[in-house]
Amino acid sequence: QTQLVESGGGLVQPGGSLRLSCVTSGPTSSSYGMGWFRQAPGKEREFVGAISSSGFTTSYARFVKGRFTISRDNAKNIVYLQMTRLQPEDTAVYFCAAARGGAVAVEEDEYDYWGQGTQVTVSS
């Protein structure tokens, strides 16, 4: 049973940084393409970024590119979302997702597994 568990969320001041982690289970976890999505209060869930199974290719939503970085450690089955220069509008529940295809994907329906989400709150 494939499981994804996010961690690292919390309260941070504007301009601060936070690193989210997503631990994936299963012997084929390293073959998954991985994505991060977020859902802010009163808004639809939106794509944040994705990384291919190899870690060589990444893609980011236009509104976060340059502030957020996705990386992965396949030996440890961990995917990271390093967030810098956080703003109040970044406040959301952040979800990790896995795609069996292994490629970078930006659509929700391209992902097969989802984590439970971790809350990120940016406020002074």
All heavy atoms as an XYZ file, in Angstrom:
937
protein
N       0.839     -1.180      0.000
C       0.000      0.000      0.000
C       0.883      1.242      0.000
O       1.664      1.452      0.925
C      -0.908      0.005      1.235
C      -1.933      1.116      1.246
C      -3.164      0.744      0.463
O      -3.175     -0.247     -0.278
N      -4.215      1.522      0.630
N       0.757      2.036     -1.026
C       1.548      3.249     -1.133
C       0.977      4.326     -0.223
O      -0.220      4.613     -0.261
C       1.579      3.760     -2.576
O       2.191      2.780     -3.410
C       2.359      5.064     -2.668
N       1.840      4.904      0.577
C       1.440      5.975      1.478
C       2.396      7.149      1.361
O       3.598      6.975      1.156
C       1.402      5.489      2.924
C       0.305      4.487      3.220
C       0.238      4.117      4.681
O       1.265      3.824      5.297
N      -0.956      4.116      5.238
N       1.842      8.331      1.491
C       2.615      9.556      1.478
C       2.306     10.319      2.753
O       1.140     10.505      3.097
C       2.258     10.432      0.273
C       2.770     10.046     -1.116
C       2.141      8.756     -1.614
C       2.476     11.181     -2.092
N       3.334     10.757      3.430
C       3.159     11.478      4.680
C       3.949     12.771      4.622
O       5.182     12.746      4.532
C       3.597     10.644      5.892
C       3.390     11.437      7.179
C       2.810      9.337      5.950
N       3.239     13.894      4.692
C       3.882     15.202      4.689
C       4.193     15.644      6.113
O       3.500     15.272      7.058
C       2.987     16.267      4.031
C       2.560     15.953      2.615
C       1.174     15.356      2.549
O       0.748     14.689      3.527
O       0.500     15.550      1.521
N       5.207     16.469      6.233
C       5.540     17.064      7.506
C       6.294     18.360      7.257
O       6.699     18.651      6.135
C       6.379     16.118      8.369
O       7.616     15.828      7.744
N       6.478     19.132      8.301
C       7.260     20.348      8.205
C       6.450     21.623      8.162
O       7.023     22.719      8.172
N       5.142     21.507      8.113
C       4.315     22.693      8.114
C       4.317     23.371      9.468
O       4.776     22.820     10.465
N       3.811     24.582      9.485
C       3.759     25.329     10.721
C       3.539     26.793     10.470
O       3.165     27.210      9.376
N       3.787     27.577     11.491
C       3.619     29.022     11.430
C       4.959     29.687     11.169
O       5.945     29.404     11.858
C       3.024     29.536     12.737
C       2.863     31.044     12.890
C       1.858     31.579     11.873
C       2.423     31.381     14.304
N       4.984     30.570     10.191
C       6.202     31.286      9.852
C       5.850     32.732      9.529
O       4.763     33.026      9.033
C       6.923     30.613      8.663
C       6.066     30.649      7.409
C       8.280     31.247      8.412
N       6.758     33.637      9.821
C       6.531     35.050      9.539
C       6.768     35.365      8.072
O       7.527     34.660      7.397
C       7.446     35.915     10.404
C       7.134     35.850     11.885
C       7.970     36.811     12.694
O       9.014     37.270     12.252
N       7.498     37.127     13.895
N       6.121     36.398      7.557
C       6.376     36.798      6.172
C       7.860     37.014      5.911
O       8.562     37.611      6.730
C       5.587     38.096      6.027
C       4.476     37.967      7.018
C       5.084     37.240      8.189
N       8.321     36.523      4.780
C       9.725     36.600      4.439
C      10.540     35.427      4.929
O      11.719     35.290      4.564
N       9.937     34.589      5.721
C      10.633     33.447      6.276
C      10.682     32.262      5.345
O      10.176     32.300      4.222
N      11.290     31.200      5.833
C      11.473     29.986      5.048
C      10.927     28.784      5.795
O      10.835     28.774      7.026
C      12.954     29.752      4.744
O      13.507     30.814      3.998
N      10.587     27.781      5.029
C      10.072     26.548      5.596
C      10.366     25.424      4.615
O      10.271     25.621      3.404
C       8.568     26.670      5.833
C       7.907     25.783      6.890
C       8.477     26.084      8.265
C       6.407     26.014      6.881
N      10.711     24.269      5.128
C      10.935     23.111      4.275
C       9.953     22.014      4.620
O       9.914     21.530      5.754
C      12.364     22.583      4.407
C      12.682     21.485      3.382
C      14.099     20.972      3.480
N      14.313     20.130      4.650
C      15.384     19.364      4.839
N      16.352     19.347      3.928
N      15.499     18.640      5.941
N       9.177     21.627      3.631
C       8.243     20.535      3.787
C       8.882     19.243      3.304
O       9.681     19.250      2.365
C       6.960     20.791      2.998
C       6.235     22.110      3.263
C       4.949     22.159      2.447
C       5.958     22.293      4.743
N       8.510     18.154      3.934
C       9.007     16.846      3.546
C       7.844     15.932      3.231
O       6.778     16.032      3.832
C       9.849     16.232      4.662
O      10.971     17.023      4.966
N       8.066     15.042      2.304
C       7.085     14.028      1.952
C       7.799     12.692      1.898
O       8.676     12.486      1.051
C       6.437     14.349      0.609
S       5.293     13.084      0.004
N       7.429     11.812      2.795
C       8.008     10.479      2.834
C       7.059      9.519      2.134
O       5.876      9.462      2.464
C       8.262     10.022      4.280
C       8.830      8.607      4.295
C       9.211     10.981      4.982
N       7.584      8.783      1.183
C       6.778      7.823      0.429
C       7.169      6.410      0.798
O       8.332      6.125      1.076
C       6.933      8.028     -1.080
O       8.304      7.849     -1.451
C       6.502      9.430     -1.484
N       6.201      5.530      0.762
C       6.435      4.140      1.103
C       6.418      3.269     -0.143
O       6.001      3.701     -1.218
C       5.381      3.655      2.100
O       4.088      3.634      1.505
N       6.865      2.034      0.021
C       6.827      1.077     -1.064
C       8.148      0.958     -1.796
O       8.906      1.922     -1.895
N       8.420     -0.219     -2.343
C       9.709     -0.457     -3.015
C       9.878      0.305     -4.313
O      11.007      0.463     -4.778
C       9.686     -1.966     -3.262
C       8.236     -2.326     -3.319
C       7.575     -1.422     -2.311
N       8.791      0.769     -4.901
C       8.870      1.495     -6.163
C       8.673      2.993     -5.989
O       8.458      3.707     -6.966
C       7.834      0.968     -7.170
O       6.514      1.124     -6.642
C       8.093     -0.499     -7.474
N       8.743      3.473     -4.775
C       8.508      4.885     -4.508
C       9.443      5.783     -5.302
O       9.048      6.856     -5.751
C       8.658      5.173     -3.011
O       7.659      4.509     -2.265
N      10.669      5.366     -5.483
C      11.638      6.183     -6.191
C      11.338      6.302     -7.679
O      11.931      7.139     -8.358
C      13.055      5.632     -5.992
O      13.166      4.323     -6.516
N      10.432      5.491     -8.186
C      10.063      5.554     -9.590
C       8.904      6.509     -9.854
O       8.531      6.722    -11.010
C       9.699      4.169    -10.117
O       8.472      3.719     -9.577
N       8.332      7.069     -8.805
C       7.202      7.979     -8.954
C       7.651      9.383     -9.309
O       8.650      9.883     -8.801
C       6.400      8.067     -7.653
C       5.761      6.782     -7.192
C       5.484      6.594     -5.839
C       5.427      5.775     -8.073
C       4.885      5.432     -5.392
C       4.834      4.600     -7.636
C       4.564      4.441     -6.289
O       3.975      3.279     -5.846
N       6.872     10.010    -10.178
C       6.960     11.449    -10.283
C       6.242     12.032     -9.075
O       5.243     11.480     -8.614
N       6.745     13.121     -8.555
C       6.180     13.689     -7.340
C       5.767     15.136     -7.564
O       6.448     15.886     -8.273
C       7.182     13.621     -6.193
C       7.646     12.216     -5.845
S       6.308     11.155     -5.221
C       5.835     12.051     -3.735
N       4.666     15.494     -6.938
C       4.180     16.858     -7.064
C       3.744     17.423     -5.729
O       3.452     16.688     -4.784
N       3.730     18.733     -5.671
C       3.191     19.451     -4.532
C       2.032     20.321     -4.993
O       2.129     21.015     -6.019
C       4.245     20.338     -3.870
C       5.277     19.579     -3.089
C       6.496     19.159     -3.517
C       5.168     19.163     -1.723
N       7.155     18.508     -2.510
C       6.367     18.493     -1.401
C       4.176     19.289     -0.747
C       6.602     17.952     -0.127
C       4.408     18.745      0.514
C       5.611     18.089      0.803
N       0.960     20.268     -4.252
C      -0.206     21.096     -4.479
C      -0.544     21.821     -3.183
O      -0.085     21.439     -2.108
C      -1.404     20.253     -4.929
C      -1.247     19.644     -6.291
C      -0.453     18.527     -6.492
C      -1.903     20.196     -7.385
C      -0.304     17.962     -7.739
C      -1.767     19.636     -8.651
C      -0.967     18.524     -8.822
N      -1.353     22.849     -3.287
C      -1.785     23.537     -2.089
C      -3.220     24.008     -2.246
O      -3.711     24.215     -3.358
C      -0.876     24.725     -1.764
C      -1.007     25.898     -2.734
C      -0.007     26.982     -2.386
N      -0.214     28.189     -3.177
C       0.551     29.262     -3.128
N       1.602     29.294     -2.307
N       0.283     30.319     -3.890
N      -3.881     24.165     -1.116
C      -5.241     24.662     -1.105
C      -5.370     25.704     -0.009
O      -5.253     25.393      1.177
C      -6.249     23.533     -0.890
C      -7.691     23.978     -1.028
C      -8.655     22.816     -1.126
O      -8.359     21.718     -0.648
N      -9.798     23.035     -1.742
N      -5.599     26.929     -0.422
C      -5.771     28.036      0.503
C      -7.234     28.139      0.916
O      -8.121     27.648      0.209
C      -5.307     29.333     -0.141
N      -7.495     28.786      2.039
C      -8.887     28.938      2.484
C      -9.757     29.588      1.417
O      -9.412     30.642      0.883
C      -8.759     29.822      3.723
C      -7.388     29.557      4.233
C      -6.549     29.367      3.008
N     -10.883     28.957      1.122
C     -11.823     29.498      0.164
C     -11.408     29.381     -1.287
O     -12.079     29.944     -2.161
N     -10.326     28.665     -1.571
C      -9.845     28.540     -2.938
C      -9.717     27.083     -3.346
O      -9.718     26.186     -2.510
C      -8.495     29.246     -3.099
C      -8.536     30.745     -2.852
C      -7.198     31.388     -3.118
C      -7.253     32.883     -2.915
N      -5.942     33.525     -3.180
N      -9.601     26.874     -4.642
C      -9.412     25.534     -5.173
C      -7.971     25.082     -4.968
O      -7.049     25.894     -4.837
C      -9.763     25.496     -6.660
C     -11.200     25.862     -6.989
C     -12.173     24.848     -6.458
O     -11.873     23.636     -6.510
O     -13.249     25.255     -5.984
N      -7.792     23.783     -4.958
C      -6.445     23.245     -4.867
C      -5.678     23.588     -6.147
O      -6.217     23.492     -7.251
C      -6.491     21.739     -4.653
C      -5.126     21.114     -4.403
C      -5.224     19.836     -3.609
N      -6.033     18.831     -4.260
C      -6.325     17.644     -3.737
N      -5.872     17.336     -2.529
N      -7.071     16.782     -4.393
N      -4.432     23.992     -5.997
C      -3.656     24.427     -7.131
C      -2.279     23.781     -7.149
O      -1.713     23.431     -6.112
C      -3.513     25.955     -7.143
C      -2.766     26.517     -5.943
C      -2.716     28.038     -5.939
O      -3.089     28.659     -6.950
O      -2.299     28.606     -4.905
N      -1.748     23.657     -8.331
C      -0.433     23.082     -8.539
C       0.645     24.021     -8.034
O       0.595     25.227     -8.266
C      -0.236     22.806    -10.030
C       1.146     22.367    -10.407
C       1.595     21.093    -10.125
C       2.001     23.234    -11.062
C       2.866     20.678    -10.487
C       3.274     22.844    -11.435
C       3.702     21.561    -11.138
N       1.624     23.458     -7.358
C       2.762     24.226     -6.870
C       4.028     23.882     -7.653
O       4.707     24.756     -8.189
C       3.002     23.990     -5.373
C       4.259     24.727     -4.904
C       1.790     24.435     -4.567
N       4.352     22.611     -7.722
C       5.536     22.186     -8.430
C       5.599     20.678     -8.513
O       4.858     19.972     -7.835
N       6.501     20.187     -9.354
C       6.641     18.752     -9.536
C       8.078     18.417     -9.879
O       8.847     19.271    -10.348
C       5.703     18.246    -10.631
N       8.429     17.168     -9.661
C       9.765     16.681     -9.956
C       9.657     15.275    -10.517
O       8.840     14.471    -10.070
C      10.662     16.728     -8.692
C      12.113     16.383     -9.027
C      10.112     15.815     -7.599
C      13.079     16.698     -7.882
N      10.469     14.969    -11.509
C      10.443     13.662    -12.131
C      11.057     12.619    -11.210
O      11.704     12.936    -10.206
C      11.196     13.690    -13.461
O      12.572     13.996    -13.256
N      10.857     11.353    -11.561
C      11.375     10.276    -10.729
C      12.890     10.337    -10.575
O      13.422      9.996     -9.509
C      10.957      8.917    -11.295
O      11.457      8.748    -12.617
N      13.560     10.759    -11.609
C      15.018     10.861    -11.567
C      15.501     12.064    -10.773
O      16.657     12.108    -10.346
C      15.578     10.935    -12.983
O      15.214     12.155    -13.603
N      14.630     13.033    -10.603
C      15.009     14.280     -9.961
C      15.644     15.273    -10.909
O      15.991     16.386    -10.494
N      15.794     14.906    -12.152
C      16.481     15.748    -13.117
C      15.600     16.877    -13.638
O      16.103     17.961    -13.966
C      16.978     14.895    -14.291
C      17.788     15.647    -15.295
C      19.087     16.028    -15.008
C      17.257     15.970    -16.535
C      19.853     16.729    -15.935
C      18.010     16.661    -17.473
C      19.300     17.036    -17.178
N      14.300     16.628    -13.717
C      13.385     17.601    -14.295
C      12.419     18.120    -13.247
O      11.863     17.347    -12.475
C      12.590     16.974    -15.452
O      13.496     16.426    -16.412
C      11.722     18.026    -16.134
N      12.230     19.417    -13.222
C      11.270     20.033    -12.316
C      10.387     21.003    -13.069
O      10.734     21.485    -14.143
C      11.963     20.782    -11.164
O      12.851     21.772    -11.701
C      12.752     19.821    -10.287
N       9.244     21.289    -12.488
C       8.321     22.260    -13.042
C       7.653     22.985    -11.883
O       7.362     22.378    -10.853
C       7.276     21.575    -13.920
O       6.376     22.521    -14.473
N       7.410     24.273    -12.055
C       6.821     25.081    -10.997
C       5.692     25.934    -11.525
O       5.714     26.366    -12.683
C       7.863     26.006    -10.367
C       9.027     25.297     -9.732
C      10.196     25.058    -10.448
C       8.964     24.866     -8.412
C      11.271     24.411     -9.870
C      10.035     24.217     -7.818
C      11.184     23.992     -8.552
O      12.248     23.346     -7.969
N       4.718     26.164    -10.655
C       3.699     27.151    -10.979
C       4.358     28.517    -11.100
O       5.322     28.820    -10.390
C       2.619     27.176     -9.898
N       3.830     29.319    -11.980
C       4.439     30.611    -12.254
C       4.514     31.497    -11.011
O       5.489     32.242    -10.830
C       3.670     31.330    -13.362
C       4.442     32.436    -14.042
C       3.705     32.936    -15.265
N       4.528     33.841    -16.052
C       5.328     33.463    -17.024
N       5.411     32.176    -17.335
N       6.032     34.354    -17.686
N       3.535     31.399    -10.156
C       3.493     32.287     -9.011
C       4.433     31.896     -7.878
O       4.614     32.666     -6.930
C       2.055     32.419     -8.475
C       1.417     31.126     -8.087
C       1.623     30.575     -6.838
C       0.593     30.457     -8.979
C       1.032     29.385     -6.475
C      -0.007     29.258     -8.631
C       0.213     28.725     -7.377
N       5.048     30.723     -7.944
C       5.983     30.317     -6.900
C       7.409     30.114     -7.418
O       8.354     30.064     -6.605
C       5.539     29.031     -6.189
C       4.198     29.219     -5.516
C       5.510     27.850     -7.149
N       7.567     30.019     -8.696
C       8.887     29.776     -9.268
C       9.848     30.881     -8.858
O       9.558     32.063     -8.971
C       8.789     29.674    -10.777
C      10.024     29.098    -11.440
C       9.771     28.817    -12.908
C      10.954     28.138    -13.560
N      10.681     27.815    -14.979
N      11.017     30.467     -8.403
C      12.000     31.415     -7.921
C      12.028     31.521     -6.411
O      13.027     31.973     -5.840
N      10.948     31.124     -5.761
C      10.895     31.125     -4.304
C      10.918     29.721     -3.725
O      11.426     29.512     -2.627
C       9.640     31.847     -3.803
C       9.574     33.318     -4.157
C       8.405     33.981     -3.448
N       7.124     33.416     -3.854
C       6.205     32.950     -3.009
N       6.415     32.990     -1.703
N       5.058     32.464     -3.475
N      10.349     28.776     -4.455
C      10.250     27.402     -3.972
C      11.158     26.496     -4.795
O      11.342     26.706     -5.999
C       8.820     26.869     -4.081
C       7.787     27.603     -3.273
C       6.454     27.253     -3.373
C       8.137     28.631     -2.402
C       5.487     27.905     -2.628
C       7.183     29.296     -1.655
C       5.852     28.927     -1.766
N      11.684     25.479     -4.154
C      12.523     24.507     -4.826
C      12.118     23.103     -4.411
O      12.017     22.809     -3.221
C      14.011     24.716     -4.505
O      14.409     26.029     -4.900
C      14.867     23.696     -5.246
N      11.889     22.255     -5.393
C      11.593     20.852     -5.137
C      12.853     20.029     -5.339
O      13.593     20.231     -6.305
C      10.481     20.338     -6.067
C       9.168     21.053     -5.772
C      10.296     18.834     -5.924
C       8.049     20.692     -6.735
N      13.083     19.110     -4.434
C      14.191     18.184     -4.568
C      13.766     16.834     -4.009
O      12.729     16.724     -3.356
C      15.434     18.705     -3.844
O      15.196     18.846     -2.454
N      14.566     15.825     -4.273
C      14.241     14.510     -3.746
C      15.497     13.725     -3.448
O      16.542     13.912     -4.068
C      13.336     13.736     -4.718
C      13.972     13.347     -6.038
C      12.913     12.834     -7.023
N      12.222     11.661     -6.520
C      11.062     11.200     -6.998
N      10.459     11.847     -8.002
N      10.500     10.115     -6.482
N      15.357     12.851     -2.489
C      16.406     11.922     -2.116
C      15.814     10.537     -2.279
O      15.127     10.034     -1.390
C      16.863     12.170     -0.679
C      18.020     11.283     -0.272
O      18.284     10.269     -0.938
O      18.681     11.612      0.733
N      16.049      9.936     -3.425
C      15.423      8.655     -3.722
C      15.906      7.535     -2.815
O      15.180      6.570     -2.570
C      15.654      8.278     -5.187
C      14.762      9.051     -6.130
O      13.775      9.656     -5.712
N      15.102      9.040     -7.411
N      17.129      7.640     -2.329
C      17.640      6.626     -1.422
C      16.846      6.585     -0.127
O      16.743      5.543      0.518
C      19.112      6.865     -1.130
N      16.282      7.732      0.257
C      15.509      7.823      1.485
C      14.010      7.944      1.230
O      13.236      8.062      2.179
C      15.980      9.010      2.323
C      17.428      8.902      2.772
C      17.831     10.103      3.610
C      19.269      9.981      4.082
N      19.685     11.148      4.891
N      13.607      7.936     -0.028
C      12.199      8.078     -0.401
C      11.583      9.345      0.184
O      10.474      9.322      0.718
C      11.397      6.849      0.022
C      11.752      5.613     -0.771
O      12.153      5.702     -1.928
N      11.607      4.451     -0.157
N      12.299     10.429      0.063
C      11.835     11.704      0.584
C      11.857     12.747     -0.519
O      12.823     12.849     -1.272
C      12.701     12.190      1.759
C      12.691     11.174      2.900
C      12.211     13.543      2.263
C      13.588     11.550      4.058
N      10.787     13.506     -0.599
C      10.695     14.641     -1.498
C      10.532     15.892     -0.656
O       9.770     15.902      0.311
C       9.522     14.496     -2.479
C       9.431     15.710     -3.390
C       9.682     13.236     -3.308
N      11.248     16.934     -1.029
C      11.228     18.169     -0.261
C      10.628     19.312     -1.063
O      10.744     19.372     -2.289
C      12.642     18.572      0.148
C      13.373     17.557      0.982
C      14.321     16.715      0.413
C      13.116     17.438      2.348
C      14.997     15.784      1.179
C      13.791     16.508      3.118
C      14.729     15.685      2.531
O      15.399     14.760      3.296
N      10.008     20.213     -0.356
C       9.609     21.487     -0.918
C      10.218     22.572     -0.037
O       9.741     22.814      1.075
C       8.089     21.631     -0.980
C       7.577     22.964     -1.536
C       7.964     23.124     -3.006
C       6.066     23.079     -1.373
N      11.282     23.173     -0.524
C      11.937     24.256      0.196
C      11.286     25.568     -0.212
O      11.315     25.933     -1.386
C      13.427     24.290     -0.118
C      14.184     25.438      0.539
C      14.243     25.301      2.042
O      14.675     24.273      2.555
N      13.801     26.328      2.757
N      10.710     26.247      0.740
C       9.998     27.483      0.475
C      10.728     28.637      1.141
O      11.051     28.577      2.321
C       8.562     27.405      0.983
C       7.760     26.258      0.379
S       6.024     26.260      0.889
C       6.223     25.817      2.617
N      10.978     29.668      0.367
C      11.631     30.867      0.867
C      10.786     32.078      0.522
O       9.895     32.013     -0.323
C      13.039     31.031      0.279
O      12.953     31.185     -1.146
C      13.905     29.823      0.605
N      11.088     33.181      1.170
C      10.363     34.435      0.958
C       8.856     34.214      0.997
O       8.113     34.683      0.135
C      10.783     35.091     -0.356
C      12.295     35.335     -0.452
C      12.668     36.286     -1.570
N      12.175     35.884     -2.871
C      12.749     34.995     -3.654
N      13.865     34.392     -3.276
N      12.214     34.702     -4.835
N       8.436     33.517      2.005
C       7.022     33.194      2.144
C       6.191     34.445      2.390
O       6.635     35.378      3.060
C       6.820     32.194      3.274
C       7.229     30.762      2.938
C       7.413     29.940      4.200
C       6.184     30.120      2.023
N       5.001     34.438      1.857
C       4.075     35.548      1.957
C       2.756     35.060      2.534
O       2.452     33.874      2.470
C       3.845     36.171      0.577
C       5.120     36.627     -0.119
C       4.914     36.920     -1.591
O       3.802     37.211     -2.026
N       5.985     36.852     -2.363
N       1.958     35.964      3.096
C       0.668     35.544      3.660
C      -0.199     34.782      2.669
O      -0.924     33.868      3.071
C       0.018     36.874      4.064
C       1.182     37.751      4.385
C       2.238     37.380      3.384
N      -0.127     35.126      1.396
C      -0.925     34.424      0.401
C      -0.457     32.995      0.142
O      -1.130     32.242     -0.567
C      -0.970     35.211     -0.921
C       0.374     35.701     -1.402
C       0.697     37.111     -0.944
O       0.422     37.450      0.225
O       1.233     37.881     -1.752
N       0.678     32.618      0.702
C       1.138     31.236      0.618
C       0.480     30.352      1.669
O       0.680     29.136      1.657
C       2.659     31.152      0.781
C       3.404     31.807     -0.362
O       3.023     31.581     -1.531
O       4.379     32.540     -0.091
N      -0.263     30.953      2.559
C      -0.962     30.186      3.584
C      -1.918     29.198      2.933
O      -2.776     29.577      2.139
C      -1.734     31.111      4.527
O      -0.811     31.931      5.255
C      -2.561     30.306      5.520
N      -1.750     27.931      3.256
C      -2.557     26.888      2.638
C      -2.205     25.550      3.267
O      -1.214     25.427      3.989
C      -2.303     26.822      1.127
N      -3.021     24.570      2.967
C      -2.653     23.192      3.245
C      -1.884     22.684      2.038
O      -2.357     22.778      0.905
C      -3.887     22.309      3.506
C      -3.471     20.853      3.711
C      -4.652     22.810      4.722
N      -0.710     22.164      2.277
C       0.146     21.681      1.208
C       0.087     20.167      1.144
O       0.250     19.481      2.153
C       1.584     22.150      1.421
C       1.782     23.599      1.074
C       1.251     24.599      1.887
C       2.467     23.974     -0.074
C       1.399     25.939      1.556
C       2.629     25.305     -0.401
C       2.091     26.286      0.416
O       2.250     27.616      0.083
N      -0.136     19.660     -0.058
C      -0.289     18.234     -0.289
C       0.833     17.701     -1.164
O       1.222     18.330     -2.145
C      -1.616     17.930     -0.981
C      -2.832     18.307     -0.194
C      -3.392     19.571     -0.308
C      -3.432     17.395      0.659
C      -4.518     19.928      0.406
C      -4.564     17.736      1.378
C      -5.103     18.999      1.256
N       1.292     16.539     -0.829
C       2.237     15.800     -1.649
C       1.475     14.759     -2.454
O       0.522     14.155     -1.957
C       3.271     15.129     -0.740
S       4.496     14.120     -1.575
N       1.877     14.551     -3.693
C       1.215     13.582     -4.554
C       2.240     12.807     -5.363
O       3.316     13.311     -5.672
C       0.226     14.283     -5.493
N       1.887     11.573     -5.714
C       2.779     10.693     -6.459
C       2.102     10.180     -7.712
O       0.921      9.821     -7.688
C       3.217      9.516     -5.590
N       2.851     10.141     -8.796
C       2.369      9.633    -10.072
C       3.194      8.427    -10.488
O       4.423      8.511    -10.557
C       2.450     10.723    -11.139
N       2.521      7.336    -10.771
C       3.233      6.112    -11.146
C       4.016      6.256    -12.439
O       5.008      5.570    -12.637
C       2.244      4.948    -11.274
C       1.604      4.521     -9.958
C       0.921      3.163    -10.102
N      -0.137      3.182    -11.100
C      -1.418      3.405    -10.837
N      -1.806      3.624     -9.581
N      -2.313      3.402    -11.810
N       3.580      7.151    -13.300
C       4.253      7.312    -14.580
C       5.683      7.805    -14.475
O       6.493      7.557    -15.367
N       5.991      8.520    -13.419
C       7.356      8.947    -13.189
C       7.733     10.295    -13.775
O       8.765     10.858    -13.404
N       6.892     10.809    -14.649
C       7.201     12.071    -15.301
C       6.623     13.242    -14.515
O       5.784     13.079    -13.629
C       6.656     12.075    -16.730
N       7.081     14.429    -14.863
C       6.521     15.636    -14.280
C       5.082     15.800    -14.747
O       4.778     15.661    -15.931
C       7.355     16.868    -14.678
C       6.610     18.161    -14.340
C       8.703     16.830    -13.990
N       4.189     16.071    -13.819
C       2.780     16.260    -14.128
C       2.256     17.460    -13.370
O       2.665     17.715    -12.231
C       1.977     15.015    -13.771
N       1.347     18.196    -13.985
C       0.820     19.412    -13.374
C      -0.661     19.330    -13.068
O      -1.189     20.211    -12.388
C       1.092     20.643    -14.265
C       2.584     20.822    -14.485
C       0.371     20.510    -15.604
N      -1.329     18.302    -13.543
C      -2.760     18.150    -13.320
C      -3.025     17.172    -12.192
O      -2.362     16.147    -12.063
C      -3.460     17.673    -14.591
C      -3.300     18.600    -15.774
C      -4.004     19.927    -15.580
O      -4.956     19.967    -14.777
O      -3.607     20.905    -16.222
N      -4.030     17.482    -11.390
C      -4.369     16.628    -10.258
C      -4.697     15.203    -10.680
O      -4.301     14.252     -9.998
C      -5.547     17.208     -9.479
C      -5.232     18.484     -8.731
C      -6.394     18.938     -7.879
O      -7.120     18.080     -7.347
O      -6.573     20.156     -7.740
N      -5.412     15.048    -11.793
C      -5.841     13.722    -12.203
C      -4.715     12.873    -12.772
O      -4.933     11.706    -13.103
C      -7.016     13.793    -13.184
C      -6.689     14.549    -14.459
O      -5.521     14.907    -14.677
O      -7.622     14.775    -15.252
N      -3.531     13.422    -12.888
C      -2.378     12.649    -13.314
C      -1.694     11.935    -12.151
O      -0.809     11.110    -12.371
C      -1.360     13.545    -14.029
C      -1.882     14.160    -15.317
C      -0.828     15.003    -16.012
O      -0.026     14.441    -16.784
O      -0.801     16.233    -15.775
N      -2.116     12.257    -10.945
C      -1.503     11.671     -9.762
C      -2.346     10.543     -9.204
O      -3.580     10.586     -9.240
C      -1.256     12.744     -8.707
C      -0.134     13.672     -9.099
C      -0.370     14.797     -9.872
C       1.175     13.383     -8.718
C       0.672     15.627    -10.259
C       2.216     14.208     -9.104
C       1.962     15.327     -9.871
O       3.002     16.147    -10.254
N      -1.668      9.545     -8.670
C      -2.318      8.340     -8.205
C      -2.456      8.264     -6.690
O      -3.365      7.614     -6.179
C      -1.540      7.111     -8.694
C      -1.412      7.073    -10.205
O      -2.448      6.843    -10.870
O      -0.295      7.270    -10.722
N      -1.567      8.904     -5.982
C      -1.565      8.840     -4.526
C      -1.385     10.228     -3.942
O      -0.664     11.059     -4.493
C      -0.442      7.923     -4.024
C      -0.429      6.567     -4.687
C       0.500      6.271     -5.679
C      -1.342      5.584     -4.329
C       0.519      5.042     -6.299
C      -1.338      4.346     -4.946
C      -0.403      4.077     -5.928
O      -0.389      2.847     -6.545
N      -2.021     10.443     -2.801
C      -1.991     11.739     -2.148
C      -1.727     11.599     -0.658
O      -2.175     10.644     -0.024
C      -3.321     12.475     -2.340
C      -3.568     12.878     -3.752
C      -4.050     12.104     -4.760
C      -3.335     14.171     -4.312
N      -4.135     12.825     -5.923
C      -3.704     14.099     -5.676
C      -2.864     15.377     -3.799
C      -3.606     15.199     -6.527
C      -2.770     16.466     -4.644
C      -3.136     16.375     -5.984
N      -1.017     12.546     -0.124
C      -0.820     12.616      1.306
C      -1.971     13.334      1.975
O      -2.913     13.802      1.326
N      -1.896     13.435      3.281
C      -2.980     14.023      4.060
C      -2.905     15.542      4.139
O      -3.876     16.189      4.535
C      -2.974     13.441      5.476
C      -1.945     14.046      6.434
C      -0.507     13.664      6.130
O      -0.235     12.748      5.363
N       0.427     14.375      6.743
N      -1.782     16.102      3.772
C      -1.604     17.536      3.801
C      -0.963     18.025      5.084
O      -1.084     17.411      6.137
N      -0.275     19.148      4.978
C       0.315     19.789      6.138
C       0.058     21.287      6.045
O       0.188     21.888      4.981
C       1.826     19.484      6.249
O       2.349     20.048      7.455
C       2.603     20.031      5.060
N      -0.330     21.877      7.151
C      -0.730     23.276      7.172
C       0.475     24.195      7.220
O       1.367     24.035      8.060
C      -1.633     23.552      8.384
C      -2.042     25.015      8.544
C      -3.014     25.470      7.487
O      -4.001     24.772      7.212
N      -2.748     26.630      6.874
N       0.483     25.162      6.328
C       1.482     26.226      6.331
C       0.747     27.543      6.544
O      -0.151     27.881      5.782
C       2.283     26.279      5.020
C       3.180     27.523      4.981
C       3.112     25.017      4.854
N       1.129     28.256      7.574
C       0.515     29.540      7.873
C       1.591     30.607      7.907
O       2.559     30.500      8.665
C      -0.227     29.505      9.218
O      -1.227     28.477      9.189
C      -0.891     30.843      9.495
N       1.421     31.625      7.090
C       2.372     32.726      7.015
C       1.685     33.964      7.577
O       0.762     34.506      6.971
C       2.848     32.978      5.580
C       3.930     34.049      5.567
C       3.367     31.690      4.957
N       2.135     34.385      8.720
C       1.489     35.496      9.407
C       2.458     36.116     10.404
O       3.321     35.446     10.963
C       0.233     35.021     10.138
O      -0.358     36.067     10.889
N       2.297     37.411     10.616
C       3.087     38.096     11.615
C       2.387     38.122     12.959
O       2.932     38.564     13.949
C       3.394     39.528     11.156
O       2.199     40.256     10.952
